[in-house]
């Protein structure tokens, strides 16, 4: 299988902007791909990112789907969704949980879902995977989970470090990106399921991640970590109910303990 990657910045891929309708249309018209995966997005929820999210997530989705409808109707299209776009009351989130546009990121994600559903009525094979927190060694160093990994690695070699983080009682999923990628591939092979929550279904406190990463190198995280005062998290508990996709044959395999080992062993 030949793969064409598109990015605004990655030099090893074809450079382009999914928000550019002409670029997307020409690419799909010429390539007529079997599969299209719309993964582009900035996942931060700051209001200042309103128009970036609209361009990348919403317009990007519309640009892809319209081009597929016109020039490559047999293509299967995957649109990324997020656990953030649902009403989160601390209970397991599934496909039946109602949407909640409580920030600009979830707003854009919800809009893209309705665009996907509209084009599905026009005969397109459009799939939506609602993704929950997942990680890999390629995660950026500013991300909380990777920040903790970096701190543990520094502590292991005797560096004097101190990091400040927010509420460590927050509970979330700790999935492995390769598992989620396998789930996405599994989803787009389905004939009856078009939307599914792709997650581990297990929530752990951030404190658990601290314990795991620092214990691997024989250190006590409390000697290196400070908690922010007056910090308000975006949520207290968020996790999926992936039973629908589990019944179809996919289930996340990597546990949080395995993920910690993978992340700590990485040289990235």
C-alpha positions in Angstrom: 0.0 0.0 0.0 1.3 3.4 -1.0 0.9 6.1 1.7 0.8 9.9 1.1 1.2 12.0 4.2 0.2 15.6 4.2 1.4 18.2 6.7 1.8 22.0 7.0 5.2 21.6 8.5 6.7 18.0 8.3 9.3 18.3 5.6 9.3 14.5 4.9 5.7 14.7 3.8 3.8 16.5 1.2 3.3 20.0 2.5 -0.2 21.5 2.4 -3.1 22.8 4.4 -6.2 20.7 4.8 -8.1 24.0 5.1 -7.1 24.9 1.6 -10.0 23.7 -0.6 -8.1 23.9 -3.9 -5.2 21.9 -2.5 -7.4 19.2 -1.0 -9.6 18.9 -4.1 -6.7 18.6 -6.5 -5.0 16.0 -4.3 -8.1 13.8 -4.1 -9.0 14.3 -7.7 -5.6 13.1 -8.9 -5.0 10.4 -6.3 -8.4 8.9 -5.8 -7.2 7.2 -2.6 -8.7 4.1 -1.2 -8.6 5.6 2.3 -8.4 9.1 3.7 -7.6 9.8 7.4 -8.3 13.3 8.6 -6.1 13.5 11.7 -5.0 17.2 11.6 -5.9 19.3 14.6 -4.6 21.3 17.5 -6.2 19.8 20.5 -6.0 22.8 22.8 -9.3 24.4 23.8 -8.2 28.1 24.1 -10.8 30.5 22.7 -8.0 32.1 20.7 -7.9 29.0 18.6 -11.5 29.3 17.4 -10.7 30.1 13.7 -7.7 27.7 13.6 -10.0 24.9 14.7 -12.7 26.0 12.2 -10.2 25.9 9.4 -8.4 22.7 10.2 -11.2 20.6 11.7 -14.4 21.9 10.1 -13.3 23.3 6.8 -10.8 20.5 6.5 -13.6 17.9 6.9 -15.8 19.7 4.4 -13.0 20.1 1.9 -12.2 16.4 2.1 -15.8 15.1 1.9 -16.9 17.4 -0.9 -13.8 16.4 -3.0 -14.5 12.7 -2.3 -18.1 13.1 -3.2 -17.3 14.8 -6.5 -14.2 12.8 -7.6 -13.6 9.7 -5.5 -16.9 8.4 -4.1 -15.5 4.9 -3.4 -12.9 6.3 -0.9 -13.3 5.4 2.7 -12.9 8.5 4.9 -11.9 8.6 8.6 -12.7 11.7 10.6 -11.2 12.2 14.0 -13.6 12.8 16.9 -12.8 13.4 20.6 -14.0 12.5 24.0 -14.0 16.2 24.7 -17.0 16.8 22.5 -19.3 14.9 24.8 -21.1 15.9 28.0 -18.8 14.6 30.6 -20.3 13.9 34.0 -17.6 11.5 35.1 -19.3 8.5 33.7 -18.1 6.2 30.8 -18.7 8.0 27.5 -20.1 6.1 24.6 -21.6 6.8 21.2 -25.0 7.6 22.7 -23.7 10.3 25.1 -24.9 13.7 24.1 -22.6 16.3 22.6 -21.6 19.4 24.6 -19.9 22.4 22.8 -18.3 23.7 25.9 -15.1 25.0 24.2 -14.0 25.9 20.7 -12.3 22.5 20.2 -15.4 20.5 21.0 -17.5 22.9 18.9 -15.4 22.2 15.8 -15.4 18.5 16.5 -19.2 18.4 16.7 -19.6 20.4 13.5 -17.3 17.9 11.7 -19.5 15.0 12.9 -22.6 16.5 11.4 -20.8 17.2 8.2 -19.8 13.5 8.1 -23.3 12.4 8.8 -24.6 14.6 6.0 -22.2 13.2 3.4 -23.1 9.7 4.6 -26.6 10.4 3.5 -25.2 11.1 0.1 -23.6 7.6 -0.1 -20.1 8.2 1.2 -18.4 5.8 3.6 -17.5 8.2 6.4 -16.3 6.9 9.7 -15.8 8.8 13.0 -13.6 7.5 15.8 -14.0 9.3 19.1 -10.5 9.2 20.6 -9.5 9.5 24.2 -6.2 10.2 25.8 -3.4 8.3 24.3 0.4 8.6 24.1 3.5 7.4 22.4 7.2 8.3 22.6 6.6 10.7 19.7 4.4 12.9 22.0 5.7 16.5 22.2 7.8 17.4 25.3 5.3 20.0 26.5 2.5 17.5 26.9 1.9 16.5 30.5 2.5 12.8 30.2 5.7 13.3 28.3 6.8 16.1 30.7 6.5 13.6 33.6 8.5 11.0 31.6 11.2 13.6 30.8 11.4 14.6 34.5 11.8 11.0 35.6 14.5 10.4 33.0 16.3 13.5 34.3 16.0 12.4 37.9 17.5 9.0 36.9 20.8 10.6 35.8 21.0 12.9 38.8 19.9 16.1 37.4 18.4 18.6 39.8 15.0 19.3 38.3 11.6 20.6 39.4 8.4 20.5 37.4 5.1 22.1 38.2 1.9 20.4 37.3 -1.8 20.8 38.1 -4.3 18.5 39.8 -2.8 15.0 40.0 -6.2 13.6 41.2 -7.6 14.1 37.7 -8.5 10.7 36.2 -8.1 9.9 32.5 -7.2 7.2 30.1 -3.6 6.3 29.3 -3.9 4.6 26.0 -1.1 3.7 23.5 -1.2 5.5 20.2 -0.4 2.3 18.2 -3.4 0.6 19.8 -5.6 3.5 18.8 -4.2 3.5 15.2 -5.1 -0.2 15.0 -8.6 0.6 16.3 -9.0 3.2 13.5 -8.0 0.7 10.9 -10.4 -1.8 12.4 -13.2 0.7 12.4 -12.9 1.6 8.7 -13.2 -2.1 7.8 -16.7 -2.3 9.3 -19.9 -2.4 7.3 -22.4 -1.5 10.0 -20.5 0.6 12.5 -19.6 4.1 11.4 -19.0 5.9 14.7 -17.2 4.4 17.7 -15.4 5.4 20.9 -11.8 4.2 20.6 -10.3 4.0 24.1 -9.1 1.7 26.9 -12.2 2.2 29.0 -10.0 2.6 32.1 -9.4 5.8 34.0 -6.3 6.4 36.2 -5.2 9.3 38.3 -2.3 11.4 37.0 -0.7 10.5 40.3 -0.6 6.9 39.1 1.4 7.9 36.1 3.9 9.8 38.3 4.3 6.7 40.5 4.9 4.4 37.6 7.4 6.6 35.7 9.5 7.5 38.7 9.4 4.0 40.2 11.0 2.6 37.0 14.1 4.6 37.8 13.9 4.1 41.6 13.0 7.7 42.4 10.2 9.4 44.5 8.3 11.8 42.3 7.4 14.0 45.3 11.0 15.1 45.4 10.8 16.6 41.9 7.2 17.7 41.4 5.3 20.7 42.7 1.5 21.1 42.3 0.1 24.4 41.0 -2.0 26.3 43.5 -5.5 27.5 42.5 -5.5 25.2 39.5 -8.8 24.3 37.8 -8.6 21.3 35.5 -10.7 21.0 32.3 -12.3 17.9 33.8 -12.0 15.7 36.9 -12.6 12.3 35.2 -12.8 11.3 31.5 -12.9 7.9 30.1 -14.6 5.9 27.4 -17.0 3.0 27.1 -15.6 1.2 24.1 -17.9 -1.8 24.3 -19.3 -1.2 20.8 -16.0 -1.5 19.0 -14.8 -4.2 21.4 -17.8 -6.4 20.3 -16.7 -6.0 16.7 -13.2 -7.4 17.5 -10.9 -4.6 18.6 -9.7 -3.9 22.1 -6.8 -1.8 23.4 -4.0 -4.2 24.4 -1.4 -2.0 26.1 -2.0 -1.3 29.8 -0.9 1.8 31.7 2.1 -0.1 33.2 3.2 -1.2 29.8 2.9 2.3 28.4 5.1 3.7 31.2 7.8 1.2 30.3 7.5 2.0 26.6 7.7 5.8 27.2 10.6 5.5 29.7 12.6 3.2 27.4 12.3 5.6 24.5 15.3 7.7 23.5 13.1 10.5 22.0 
